[in-house]
Amino acid sequence: MWTADEISKLCYQRFSELPKRGKPEPGREWTLLAAVVKCSVSPNQEKVEEEVVSLGTGTKCIGRSAMSSKGDVLNDSHAEVIARRGCIRYLTEQLQMAVCGQGSTVFCQGEEMGKWKVQSGVSFLFFTSHTPCGDASIIPMMIDHQSQPCPPIRSDELTPIGTNEKAERVNLKRRAKTQTDGINKHPRLEEPEKSEDELQCGGSLVENHTDSPAQAPAESPRPEGENALTNVVLKQRDNVLTQQSLQDIHRTGAKCVPGGPEDPLQPGLGYHSTGLLRVKPGRGEPTLSLSCSDKLARCSEVTALPAGYTVQPPELLQSSLEFAHSQAQTEHNHQPGKGRVSPCGAAISWCAVSDQPLDVTANGYKHGVTKKALGTSKARSLICKVELFHSFLSLLAVTDKSHLPESLRGKELQTYWDYKQVAQSYQQASLQLRSQAFPLWLRSDRDLLQFH
């Protein structure tokens, strides 16, 4: 009933309708976009309505020393994380509407008193304009492909054995990312000028599986030569991809978790190892935020989960439409004298809520806030931990006490940590996740979770 291109176009259109504040400067700044789309199938399965319910942009992540014990700063402002947190805000409001009898478009009464479930025919898609940081961005470079984002490392560029090892690693990574012209690092195919909605690329779409035939995606045509990732997938399917056609892989800035296995950092295909937990790089200081690839893969291989938790393998679809503010398009449209191309410092969150749907931040706080206001509610993002916690407390306040879970009855709970600890099924699921899939998963210090 829908195609990947239709979903990506819907997300790009929603972004274009937002105010200018927080958006990258055209031709000089770039950003990434992610979104959550709600799909509603009519009872007769003849019609599907798609609606963007949460959208996020951003590329930054704060270092561990900038984290706050008040829960009032956004630690991770990557687009995927912003979109997810905005979706939590949206779902919390929808659940409150259901509890208050105000007609939620997502939830309906469950089989048990006080339990709610997603309405029949409602499902959600996750869209991202670029491969998530971490393992998902470690993809092959095709040497015979004109539009590959960066050239493979050549043998004549390698530093001779015996030179400084650290300098050699830095040079290898730098040479894989840059060209000598310093302006347009991403060669482009010569093609007719296109509108903003028709730019060619590869946005990615994650579908949550459903048995409804009305929600099965139509196959989107992807001609040979549109983008490197699509061609890699097609050639793997036909068993044509050979070692001779690959010389290098794209790098990720996400670093391996301290104490775990490290990347080999060898030339070409041997630079990275996949399957390792990674943290996002900060500005000179390590972060505690795991890569978006790791965060999206949390429950893909976990078994023996408590009741109410299920593993749902995603279906990945590729769009042929590129985000107009991607790094590749920004570098392609960059004009001399405009300053160097750089990532946009702001992050945008928009979600389909009734009050203050737009939230623009920089460095973890509201965009444009003064230093004097830091530490006050005026500086908080609407999707920071403490604000989402307050939304949860507001939901509890309007819920009849007889409908609350037993874990929340008759207990003196005050802090974010208190409420999280009594969520027994969540704690059990988290334990299974860490023991089975991610034994090195980083956990926030308890002192950072004692806010209320």
N, C-alpha and C positions, 0 to 999 in steps of 0.2 A: 504493500500500500504506500510505501515511501521509499526513496532512494537516499544513499549517503549524501549525494550532492544537494538534495532538497533540505536535508537536516543542516548541513554546513551553511547553506545559503540563508536559512532561517536564523542561525546563530549570528552570522555576519550582519544580517539586516538589523537584528536586535541591538548589536553593538553600534551600528551607524546611527541609530535613533537616540543614543545617549548623548548628554551634553558633552562639550569639548573638554571639560575639566578632567584631568588625569590621563587623557589620551596622548599617545606619542606624537612628537612633532614630525609631520610628514617629511620624508626624505632625509631625516637625520636620526630619529629615534625609532626603535622597534620594540615590540612586545609579543607575548604569546596570549592566546585566548583559549578558554575552556568553558563549557556550559553543560547544564543538565536540562534535558528536554522531556517534558511529560507527553506521553502519547495516550490518548483516550479513544477506545474503540466503541462505537455505538452498539446498543444491544443486538441489533440485527446484523452487525459486523459488516455493514455496507459503507461506513464512513469512519475515518480516523482523523482526529484533530491533534495537531502537534503544537506545543506551546513551550517556549523557553521560560523556565521557572527560576533558573539561576545562571548567572554569567560572571566570569572572573577574568581579569588580565593581571599579569605581573611576572617578574623574573627574579625577584630579590629574596634574600633570607638573612636574618640577623644573626650575629655571633652569640655565643652562649653568655657572655658578660652583659649583653643588652637585654637578656630575658628578665621578666619582672615577676616578683612574688605576688603581685596584686592581680595577675591574670589580665592586665589591661594593655598588653602589647601583642601584636601579631608576630609570632616567631617566624612563620613561613608564609611568604607572599607570592609563591609560585601560582600561576593561573589555575592549575588543577585543584590546589588546596583552597584557594579563594572560592572557586565554584562549589566545591563540596561544602564549605562552611556556610555559604549563602543558601545552599539547599537545606541544610539543617535548620536554618532560620525560617525558611519557607515552610518546611514540614511541621515545625513546632507551632507556627501560627495555624496551619491547617488542622492540626490535632486539637488545638484549643477551640477552633470553630466547631469541630465535631462534638467535643465535650459540652460546649455551651448550646448545642442545637442550632447553630447558625448556618448549617449547610456546607460542609466541606466538600470540595471536588475531588479529594484524594481518599479520605478515610470513611469507613462505615462501621457500625457496631459489630463486634466479633461474637463468637459463640458463647464466650464467658463474660460475666458481668465485669465491667471495667476494662475489658480488652477491646482493642480496635484493630481493624485490618484494612489493607488497601482495597479499594473498590474493584470489582470485577471489570476487566477491560482496561485498567489503568496500569501503565508500565513506564519506566524511565530509561532514557538513553544518556550516555555520557559522551560528550564531544570534546576533542582537543585539536587545536590547529597545528600541532607539532608533536612528534614523538616525545613522551615524558622523559625528563632527565634520568640518568641511570642506565640500566641495562637496555631499556627499550630504544635508546639512542645509539647503541653500539651496533651499527648496521654496516653491511659491506659497501665499499665503493666500487662502482662498475667502471673499469678502465675504458670500456668501449661506449660509454654513455656520455653524450655531450652536455647534459644538464646536471651532472653530479655536482653536489654543493662544494666540494673542495678536491684538489688533485691528490693522487696517491704520492707517497714518499718515494723518491727515486733513489736508486742505489748510489748515485754520485753525490747525493746530499748527506749521506750518513757520515757521522763523525768517526774518524779512525779509532780503532781499539787502543786503549791506553790513555785516552783523554779523560777529563773530569767527568765522572758518571752523572752527576746531577745536572751539569750544563748540557750533557748529551741528551738527557731525557727531556729537558726543557726545549732544546732545539728541535728534537724530533716532533714534539707536539705542535710547536709553533709552525714548523714547515708544512705540517699537514693541514693547517688552518688558513694560511695566508698565501698570497701571490705577490709578485714584485710590484704591481701597479699600486697597491695599497688603497684602491678605491672600490672597485667592483670585484670582490673576492669570489663571487659565485657566478661562473659562466652561465649564460642563459641561451636557450634555443632561440633562433630568429623566428619570430612568429608575428602575425598581425596584431596590432594594438587592440586590447580588449578592455571591456568595462571592469569596474572593481569587483563585481560579482563573478566574473568569468576568468579571473587569474588562475593559471594552472599550477597545481601542486599536489599536496597530499594531506589534507586534514584527516584525522582518525576518529573513528566512531566505535564506541563500545556499547553493545546491545545486551540488556538482560534478557535471557531466553524466555520464551513463552510458547505455549502450545497452540495459541490462537492463530489460525491461518491468515487472519486479516492483518496480523502484525509481521508476517514474514516479509523481509525487505526485498524489493525488486532489485535485480542485478543492475548495477550502474556500469555502463560501457566505459572501458579504460583503454584507449588505443595505445599501442606500443610506442614508447618514447615520451610519455607524459611525465613520469618521475621515476627516480632511481628505485625507491622502495617498492613501488608497484611492480617494476620489471623483475626485481629480485624474487618477489613472491611468485610471479608467473613462471619464471625460469626454474625455481625450485620445484614447482608443481609438475613441470614437464621433465624433471631430472636432467636439465640441460646445463645447469649452473656447475661450472667446473672450477677447480683450483686455479687454472690458468687465467680465468677471466677476472680473478680477484687479486689485488695487490695490497689492499689496505682496508681499514675499517674507520668509520667516523668515531671521534673521541667524545667522551662525556666528561664534564667538569666535576661530576660527583665522585668523591673520594671514598676509598674503602673504609669500613668501620674500624676504628682503632682496636687492635687485639685480634683481628680476624685475618683471613688470607688476603694477600696483596696482589695487585695487578703485576704481571711480569715486566711490563714496560719495554718489551722488545720491539724492534722495528716492524712496521707493517701490521700484518694480521695478529702478531703476538703481543700487541701493546696492552690489550685488556683481556681479562677473563670474565665471563658472564656467570651469573648465579651468585655473586657476592653482594652482601649488604653494603650499601653506600650512603654517605651523608652528603648533603648539599654544601658546596663551598661558600664561605662567607668572605667578607672583604678583609683578608689577611688574618682572620680569626676563625677557628673551627666552629661549626654549628652542631646542634644536636638534632637537626631535622633530617630524617631519612629521605632518600631520593623519591621522586614521584613514582618511578617504576616500582619501587618496593612498597610504597603505600597503596598503590592500585592492586598489587599482587597479594595483599595480606592473607586472604582466605582461600586462595586458589587450590592449595594442596592439603588443607587441614581436614582431618577426620575426627570422629568421636566428639562432635560438638554437642552442647546442651540443647534441650528442646527449644525450638524457636529460631535456631540458627541453622542455616543451610548453605552449602557451597553451590554456587551457580556459575559454571564456566562461562566466560564471556564470549561473544562472537564479535570479531574485529572486522570492520568494514573500512574501505578506503575511499575518500572523496577526491575528486580531481580539482577542487576549487581551493586556491590558496588565500590565506588571510592577507589582506592588503597591507597590513602593518607588520608582516613577518620580517625577520632579519634579511632574508634573501631579497624580498621586494624593496625593502628600504635601501639596501646597498645598490640594487639595480637602478633605483631612481635618485640616488644621491648625486648632488651637484657639487662641483669643486667650489671651495670657499664657504661651504656651509658648516664646516667643522666636521670632526670625525663622527662616524656612525657609532652609536652607543645604545644600550638598552634603556628603556624609559624607567625613570626612578619611581614612578607612581604605580599603584595597583588599584584596580576598579572592581568593586563588588556591586552587582545589581541582582535583586531577587524579587519575585512577584509577591510582595507583602503589601499590606495596606498602609503602613506608616514608614516613611523614610526608606524607600527601596534602594536608593543609591548611596554607596559608601566608598569614598576615595581616600586612600591612605598612602603614606610614604614613611619609610623606616619604621613601620609597625604602628604608627599613630595616624590620626586624621590628617589629611593633606592640608598644609597651610597653618597648622596649629602653632601657636607661639610657645617658646620655652617656658614662659610663666604658667601656661596652662597644663604642662606635662604633669602627670600624676593625678589629674582631675578627670571627672566624667566627660568634660568637653573634649578631651584629647583621645578618647577611646574610639576604636573602630566598633561598629555595630556587630561585627562577627568575631571579636576577640573572645577569649575564654570566659571572662567574667560577665560579659553582656549576654552570651548564649546561656550561661548558668542562670542569670536573672530571668531570662525568658522561660527557662525550665521551671523556676520557682513560681512564676506567674501562672504557669499551667497547673502546677500542683494546687495553687490557691483557689482555682475555680473548679477543681475536681472534688466531688463528694468523697469524704474520707472512707466511706464503705467501698468505694470503687478503686481505692489506691492499692498497689501491691502490698503484700504483708511486710515486705522489707522496709516500707516507708511508714508503717504505722507504729505509733507509740514509742518512737525513738528520738533522742535528742541529736538531731543532725543539723549541722551548721555550715560547714565548709564544703567546698567543691570536692575535696578529698573524701570527706565523710560520705557524701552521696554516692561517689564513685565506688567506694569500698563495699557498700551494702548491695550494690547491683551484682548479685551472686552469679547469675547466668553469664553476664558480661565478663566477670572475672574468670569464670571457668573457660569461656571461649578464648580469652586473652592468654590464659595459661597453655591451652592446647596449641595456640598459634606459636607461642614462643618455644615450646618444647619440640614441636614437630617441624616447623618451617624456619623460624628465625631465632635461634638461641642467642644471637648477639644483638637482638633488637634493643635499641637504646631507650631508656625510660627516664622520664623527667624526675628531677630531685623532688622528694616529698615536700620540701620547703617552698617549692614553686606552685604547689597545689592547695595551699591552706587559706585561700582567699574566700570571701563570702559577699 
